[in-house]
Amino acid sequence: MEKQDVQKALQELKAQPQRQFKQSYDLVINLKNIAIKQNPVDFFALLHYGRGRKIKVAAFVDQQLADQAAKTCDLVIREIDFIKYADKKVGKKLAREYDYFIAQATIMPKVAAAFGKSLGTSGKMPNPKLGCVVPPNANLEPLVAKLGKTVKLSAKKGTNLQCMVGRQTQSDEEIIDNVLSIYQQTIKQLPNESQNIKDVTLKLTMGKPVRI
């Protein structure tokens, strides 16, 4: 995949009927010759540019990180407040409203006990691989900034990967860079790299997909 290929797809998308709101760009990578059940593809990719919208981050902390979390995160849930979120419906609502969850490592077992069922089913539990389980003296600001440029790609049942790579408010250069970056990071996760790619399409929220 080359820069000009993505640029051509963008031009085709711009020629489609436009909406009265700024749409998102979604990248869809269809896979082939891979046994997903035996070799699920599930990873986080880092974009050079954000997705064109602010992500929402919630933090599970005690008094050691509470003040800092209040400055950098959208929601702070202290250990003493876990009981307020014990209801499964409340926990699922929390999972829908927030993109990422951070947890202080010293209380992670209690986080798992209180939120494992509601956040686990949606893949939103604080992820150590992503750096979201932090020590009590952690600096949260760079972590939250990193999460703002992070997307998750997952194929555990079907054979396609999909993620948002930006919005119409962003420049073509940013969208092109994000698309190429996701593609390059994806092939590194596949057993036979580009040989496992069937095709790649780009689409707007309400538009028809365009093959790159």
N, C-alpha and C positions, 0 to 999 in steps of 0.2 A: 504494500500500500504506500502510495506517494502523496505528497502534499497536494499536487494538482488534482488527484482523484477525489480528495475530500472537498476541495474547492468547487469542483464540478457538481458534486452532490449538494453542496450548500446552495449553489445557484439554482438548481432544480427545485429545491425546497422553497426558495424565495419566490419562485414562479407559481407556486400553488396558491389557492385562495387564502388570504390572510385573515386572521381573527382580530377582534377588538381588544385583545389582551396579548401581552408578550408571552409567547409559548416557550416551552423547554425543548431542547434537543436531546433525543434519546439515541444511544448507540446500541445496536443489536448485533451480536456476534453469534452466528449459527455454527455449531460444531459438527464434525463428521469423524467416522472411524475411531470412536472412543467409547468405551463401555462406562457410561456415567455411574452406574450402580457400583461398579468395582473401583472406578477412579473418579469420584466426584471432584468437580472443580469449584473451589471456594476460597476466595482470597480478597485482600484489600489492595486497591491501587491508589497511588498518589498522583494527583493532577498538578501541573505547574500553575494552573489558574483555578479559581474556584468554580462552582457550578452556577454562579449567578444568583444565588440566594443564600441567605444566612442560615446556617444549620443551627439546630437547637440542642444544647448539651445539658444533661442533668448530672448531678454529682451526689454520691452517697458518701458522707463524711462524718467525722465526729468533730469535737471542738478544735482539734489541731489544724484542720484544713478548712473549717467553716468560713472564716473571714475571707480567705483567698478565693475560695470557690464562689462566694457571693459576688466577687468582683469580675470573675471570668466566665462563669456558667449561667445558664438561663434559669436553672432551678437547683436549689440545694436541699437535699433531704438528709437531715441528721439522724443518727441512730435512734435517738429518743422519739423520732416521728415515724419510724417504720410501721408502727401499729396502725397509723392513719391510712396506709396504703395496703393493708392486709387483704382487703376485699379483692377478689380476682378481677372483677369488672373495672375497679379503679386502677389496678395494675396494668390491665390491657389498654386502658385509655392513656396511661402514661407512656406505654410502648408506642402507641400511634402518634403521640404528640411530640416526642423527642427522637432525634436522629441517633445520638450516641449517649452512652452512660459511662461515667467514670466512678470508680470505687476506691476508697482508701483501703490499702491491703490489710491493715490490722482488723478491719471489720468485714472483710469480704465473705467469710463463712456466714455471717449474719445476713448479709445482702443476698447470698445464694438461698438461704432458708426462707427469707421473706419475699423475694422477688423471682426466684428461679422459675416457677410455673408461669408467671405472667410475662416475663421478659424472655425467658428461654425459648418459648415456642415461636417467638418472632425474631429470634437471633439478635436480641438487643442486650443480652447480659454483658457487663463490662468485660472487654476482651484483653487479656494480657499481651497477646501478639501485637495488638494495636497500641499498646502502652497505656491502656485505660485502667489498669490496676496499679495504683501508685503508692509510694511510701508516704508517711505522714508529713515529711518535709519536702514534698515534691513542689516543683514550680509548674503550676497548671497552665499558665499563659501560652507557652509554646506548644503544649499538647493540644489545647483548644484550637489554636491557629492551624495546626496540622490536620486536625479532624475536619476543619472547614474545607480542605482540599482532598479529602479522602472519600472514595466510593467503594462499595462492596459489590463484587461480582460473584454470582453463585449459580452453579448448575449441578443439582443433586439428583434430579429426576428427569427433567427435560434436557434437551441438547442445545439450549441457547443461553447466552449471557446477555444481560441488559442493564444499562445504567444511564443516568442523566449525565451529560457532558457539558451542559451550559444552558444559557437562555438567549433569546433574541436580543436582549439588551447588551450582550457582549460582542466584541469585534470578531470578524471572521478568523483573524489570526489566533485568537484565544481558543475558539472552538476547534480549529484545525489542530492546534497543538495538543489540546485535550484528547481529541480523537486518536491521533497518532501515538500519544503517550499510553493510552489505554490499550491500544492494539499491541504495542511492543511489550507491555507488561503481561498481557494475556498470553501471547505465544510462549513466553518463558515458563508459564504455568502448565503448558500442555505437553504430554509425553513426546509427541512428534512435531512440536512447535507449529509452524504454519501449515503443515500437512494435515493438521486436525481442524483447520478452518474451512468451512463449507462456503460461507459468504458473509459479508458485513454490510449492514444497512444503517442508514441514518434517517430519523424521522422527527417531525415536530409533534407536539402533544396531540393536535387534532388533524394531523396530516397523514398522507400516505408515505410509507417507507420508500427511500431511494437507495438503490444498491450503489455501494462505493466501488 
